């Protein structure tokens, strides 16, 4: 330990009417521990350990059986799931933390083997993702070709987001984050390579942003705009997404529309934007008056830079939180970070999940 770091990261901030102690968020990260799609006691411990984050944003939570795609992903569409998440929000709040549920419909990033009986792989268009996905029952499998959502299924998906946003509040969450990044359903509507529709939800930029805007608007009306955030990743190529000419225009227009809704925050995965057109990061900032959270490979030093420059209001950290449950304490006190083991990111069980040591434990062991 070299003394305490003074920086804006460790100042409080108001997320609309939600007071956060520090400006460090724990980014949403898939961890694949929810056996049977239901949160469990292992997950309770995991989130309790990390409650010192200014804001925890959970792993992606499915708004319906159709939204499940990876192995061992939790939903929040049944009472059993709501009750399971309630145990998690209770312990986080007891530790003084705040927690948002990230609602993630994976769309085409799925395989039927990972989904319950009766669920369907649905997407804006019948365009399969490239590559393979892990299934517990059959190992690696090619992504399934999704069925193109008809008008009824599209409206049903919007309602699923609304219903599970209400379920999230019932489960004790302080709010929800819509996962509009990383190649999942919401982003699939934005990208013309994955959205080849010819109806009101496809074609022009205005049509392709319509689904995302409608979901955001309906959820904000259901639970209150101050309880809603959205995650975006312009220029994203993860999950087989392709670049397209109108990326800048798409996110400019989308964030202008989201700005009109006055939601709590935009959470931007900015690594690709920095590479392809960093001006977009500032444009989004100017389009949106709420809290602006940046994410993607941030160090303490770089986080301080964007906060001091007013480029962002908060910074989220991902994998450092996996292996450093007390990450804010370590950052503030210049304590070396433990490196995570990527081979254990998505495995079931407690190894590589709740067995990483707190700094105090390491110091006591070395004393």
DAWOWO-V837978 format. One record per helix or strand. SS is the DSSP state (A for helix, B for strand). FROM is the first residue (numbers start at 1). TO is the last residue. Records with the same first field share a line. If there is no record, write none. Layout:
SS->FROM-TO / FROM-TO
//
This chain:
A->8-10 / 35-37 / 41-49 / 65-67 / 79-94 / 112-114 / 151-170 / 185-190 / 205-208 / 210-223 / 225-227 / 238-240 / 247-261 / 271-276 / 279-287 / 300-308 / 319-323 / 327-332 / 342-344 / 359-366
B->13-15 / 18-20 / 24-26 / 55-62 / 75-75 / 99-103 / 122-123 / 132-135 / 139-142 / 147-148 / 175-180 / 228-232 / 265-269 / 291-295 / 314-317
//
